[in-house]
Amino acid sequence: MIQLVIDYIVEQRGINLNTLTDKDFSNFSWLNEREPVTNMKGEKVSKSYYFENKKEAIRIVCHKIYGDYEYNDVIYPNTYLGWKKDMHWVDWAGELQVTKPMQPYYFNLEPVFVGDGTETVIGFSSPKMRKSMKEERYSADDYLQSKNPNLYALLYGRYTAHYEFYLKTGKKFNLVTAINGETDPDINAVFDNFVFGYEPMTVRELILMNLQ
């Protein structure tokens, strides 16, 4: 029989399970918040709360929302609209069981124009989106530095200006062009190596894949 950690907490603490949805779990002294988990792209994947800092009880899993967005009677597909979170109760074996969808968060999107006077829309943005995506770029930068400092040093040292421009603005064209056009055989030898555990993906492909 599957036993949820939260069931034990409810029994011991006399809590109404339904009242836990959308709560700030950090307010409960018997739940300890762990550092959020991020992926190689710097995106927040999940955040967990542990019962008395020993047993994972609740895991909140994050998802980005993409879909159609209408502006001036035109539909723009695959637009980044916001994010949603699902709250999972965890069993004693550490497996995700019961899922409770939480309220989604949507951006107040405004059009981004190409800037040539034609009012051609090239995307949509909002202050919260820009802040979130910038945080993700710097988180991905930190992830690479911690996981592979030698590759990070090569990437940063070789393409300093392009890399810093990408981190600040999110514009990757010059950086991608420089990496794909690399002529140094020693650097290309590194880029052409397979990524362990992701074969046949190369190091170059991994770097480019993780750019926004």
QUIKAMO-V844817 format. One record per residue. N is the residue number from 1. RES is the residue in three letters. PHI is phi in degrees with one decimal (999 if undefined). PSI is psi in degrees with one decimal (NA if undefined). OMEGA is omega in whole degrees, 0 to 359 (NA if undefined). Layout:
N;RES;PHI;PSI;OMEGA / N;RES;PHI;PSI;OMEGA
//
This chain:
1;MET;999;132.0;180 / 2;ILE;-73.1;130.7;178 / 3;GLN;-118.7;122.3;179 / 4;LEU;-86.6;142.4;176 / 5;VAL;-61.4;-38.2;183 / 6;ILE;-65.6;-31.3;177 / 7;ASP;-63.1;-40.3;178 / 8;TYR;-64.1;-42.5;180 / 9;ILE;-63.4;-44.9;180 / 10;VAL;-59.4;-43.6;181 / 11;GLU;-65.6;-43.1;183 / 12;GLN;-74.6;-33.1;187 / 13;ARG;-103.3;-9.6;180 / 14;GLY;66.2;43.9;185 / 15;ILE;-102.4;144.2;172 / 16;ASN;-79.5;117.3;185 / 17;LEU;-57.5;-38.0;184 / 18;ASN;-65.9;-24.3;182 / 19;THR;-75.9;-8.9;182 / 20;LEU;-81.4;-20.4;181 / 21;THR;-63.5;132.6;178 / 22;ASP;64.6;20.1;177 / 23;LYS;-87.4;156.5;170 / 24;ASP;-84.2;99.6;188 / 25;PHE;-67.3;-16.8;179 / 26;SER;-66.8;-12.9;179 / 27;ASN;-78.7;-13.1;181 / 28;PHE;-93.0;121.3;184 / 29;SER;-64.7;-23.5;183 / 30;TRP;-91.6;0.9;174 / 31;LEU;-116.1;131.2;180 / 32;ASN;-112.1;126.1;181 / 33;GLU;-80.0;133.6;176 / 34;ARG;-101.0;157.9;178 / 35;GLU;-57.7;135.5;180 / 36;PRO;-60.2;148.6;177 / 37;VAL;-93.3;130.8;177 / 38;THR;-120.2;157.1;177 / 39;ASN;-98.3;-174.6;184 / 40;MET;-63.9;-23.6;179 / 41;LYS;-85.1;-0.2;180 / 42;GLY;83.6;6.7;181 / 43;GLU;-81.3;138.4;177 / 44;LYS;-72.2;124.3;183 / 45;VAL;-96.3;-46.3;184 / 46;SER;-162.1;165.6;173 / 47;LYS;-143.1;136.9;185 / 48;SER;-119.7;154.1;175 / 49;TYR;-122.5;131.1;184 / 50;TYR;-108.8;139.5;176 / 51;PHE;-75.8;116.4;181 / 52;GLU;51.4;32.5;175 / 53;ASN;61.6;23.8;183 / 54;LYS;-122.8;-38.3;187 / 55;LYS;-129.6;124.7;178 / 56;GLU;-63.4;127.4;182 / 57;ALA;-113.3;-39.5;185 / 58;ILE;-134.0;132.3;175 / 59;ARG;-126.2;122.8;178 / 60;ILE;-100.0;116.9;183 / 61;VAL;-102.0;131.9;185 / 62;CYS;-102.6;141.7;177 / 63;HIS;-136.7;139.8;172 / 64;LYS;-81.9;146.2;179 / 65;ILE;-104.1;120.5;175 / 66;TYR;-118.8;145.4;179 / 67;GLY;-178.6;-170.4;179 / 68;ASP;-75.4;142.2;176 / 69;TYR;-132.8;128.4;183 / 70;GLU;-99.9;130.4;177 / 71;TYR;-142.5;124.1;181 / 72;ASN;52.3;44.4;176 / 73;ASP;66.9;15.6;176 / 74;VAL;-114.2;135.2;179 / 75;ILE;-93.6;125.6;177 / 76;TYR;-109.2;109.7;184 / 77;PRO;-77.8;163.0;174 / 78;ASN;53.7;42.5;179 / 79;THR;-91.2;138.5;178 / 80;TYR;-74.4;110.0;188 / 81;LEU;-98.8;-26.3;183 / 82;GLY;161.4;-150.4;177 / 83;TRP;-147.3;162.2;177 / 84;LYS;-134.6;161.6;179 / 85;LYS;-131.9;141.6;174 / 86;ASP;-115.3;131.4;179 / 87;MET;-96.9;126.6;181 / 88;HIS;-115.2;134.8;168 / 89;TRP;-82.8;139.0;183 / 90;VAL;-107.1;138.8;179 / 91;ASP;-88.3;177.0;184 / 92;TRP;-65.2;-20.3;179 / 93;ALA;-87.7;-0.6;180 / 94;GLY;86.2;11.9;180 / 95;GLU;-93.8;145.6;177 / 96;LEU;-75.9;134.9;182 / 97;GLN;-124.0;-97.1;185 / 98;VAL;-70.8;135.4;180 / 99;THR;-116.3;133.8;175 / 100;LYS;-124.9;109.8;177 / 101;PRO;-63.2;137.6;177 / 102;MET;-101.1;167.1;182 / 103;GLN;-64.0;130.5;179 / 104;PRO;-71.1;160.4;179 / 105;TYR;-118.4;122.0;182 / 106;TYR;-113.5;144.9;177 / 107;PHE;-79.9;152.7;168 / 108;ASN;-89.9;89.0;189 / 109;LEU;-78.4;140.2;174 / 110;GLU;-125.6;148.4;182 / 111;PRO;-68.5;147.4;173 / 112;VAL;-110.5;123.5;184 / 113;PHE;-99.4;155.4;181 / 114;VAL;-67.1;-26.2;175 / 115;GLY;90.0;21.2;180 / 116;ASP;-107.4;12.5;178 / 117;GLY;87.6;-0.7;183 / 118;THR;-97.5;-5.1;184 / 119;GLU;58.2;33.9;175 / 120;THR;-75.0;124.1;182 / 121;VAL;-82.8;127.6;178 / 122;ILE;-113.6;0.1;179 / 123;GLY;166.5;-170.5;180 / 124;PHE;-138.2;152.0;184 / 125;SER;-153.0;166.9;174 / 126;SER;-153.3;160.0;179 / 127;PRO;-55.0;-42.7;181 / 128;LYS;-68.0;-39.1;178 / 129;MET;-62.9;-46.8;182 / 130;ARG;-61.8;-42.6;179 / 131;LYS;-62.9;-44.2;181 / 132;SER;-62.9;-44.9;182 / 133;MET;-69.9;-34.4;176 / 134;LYS;-65.9;-41.7;177 / 135;GLU;-60.9;-38.3;179 / 136;GLU;-65.3;-41.1;180 / 137;ARG;-62.2;-44.0;180 / 138;TYR;-71.9;-30.5;175 / 139;SER;-67.7;-40.9;176 / 140;ALA;-64.5;-38.4;176 / 141;ASP;-60.2;-45.6;179 / 142;ASP;-66.9;-37.8;179 / 143;TYR;-60.0;-48.0;180 / 144;LEU;-63.6;-42.4;181 / 145;GLN;-61.6;-38.3;182 / 146;SER;-77.7;-34.4;184 / 147;LYS;-85.0;-34.9;183 / 148;ASN;-145.3;77.9;184 / 149;PRO;-61.3;-31.2;180 / 150;ASN;-68.5;-43.9;177 / 151;LEU;-66.3;-38.9;178 / 152;TYR;-60.9;-45.3;180 / 153;ALA;-63.2;-39.3;178 / 154;LEU;-64.2;-48.4;183 / 155;LEU;-62.9;-46.7;183 / 156;TYR;-70.9;-41.7;182 / 157;GLY;-68.3;-35.4;184 / 158;ARG;-79.7;-35.6;187 / 159;TYR;-124.8;42.0;188 / 160;THR;-50.3;-55.1;185 / 161;ALA;-64.2;-46.3;181 / 162;HIS;-65.3;-39.1;183 / 163;TYR;-68.9;-44.3;180 / 164;GLU;-66.7;-36.0;177 / 165;PHE;-63.2;-41.5;178 / 166;TYR;-63.6;-44.9;181 / 167;LEU;-60.1;-40.3;184 / 168;LYS;-77.3;-34.4;189 / 169;THR;-113.1;-22.9;186 / 170;GLY;83.5;-1.3;180 / 171;LYS;-87.2;119.3;190 / 172;LYS;-110.7;-0.9;188 / 173;PHE;-55.6;-49.9;183 / 174;ASN;-65.8;-38.2;179 / 175;LEU;-66.5;-45.0;179 / 176;VAL;-62.7;-42.9;179 / 177;THR;-61.3;-42.5;181 / 178;ALA;-66.0;-41.9;181 / 179;ILE;-67.3;-44.4;180 / 180;ASN;-69.8;-25.4;181 / 181;GLY;-98.0;12.9;182 / 182;GLU;-58.1;134.9;181 / 183;THR;-113.5;-12.0;180 / 184;ASP;-71.7;118.6;184 / 185;PRO;-63.9;-32.1;180 / 186;ASP;-67.7;-40.5;179 / 187;ILE;-69.7;-41.0;178 / 188;ASN;-63.8;-31.7;177 / 189;ALA;-63.4;-37.2;177 / 190;VAL;-69.5;-46.6;182 / 191;PHE;-62.7;-29.7;184 / 192;ASP;-86.7;-4.7;176 / 193;ASN;-66.3;147.8;174 / 194;PHE;-75.7;147.1;176 / 195;VAL;-84.7;122.4;183 / 196;PHE;-59.4;127.5;180 / 197;GLY;89.3;-10.8;180 / 198;TYR;-124.5;18.1;181 / 199;GLU;-54.6;139.1;9 / 200;PRO;-95.6;26.7;179 / 201;MET;-66.3;135.1;178 / 202;THR;-92.5;166.0;178 / 203;VAL;-61.0;-40.7;178 / 204;ARG;-60.4;-45.9;180 / 205;GLU;-63.0;-38.3;179 / 206;LEU;-64.6;-44.3;180 / 207;ILE;-60.8;-48.5;183 / 208;LEU;-67.1;-36.1;180 / 209;MET;-63.7;-33.0;185 / 210;ASN;-88.5;0.3;173 / 211;LEU;-80.0;147.8;179 / 212;GLN;-68.2;NA;NA
//
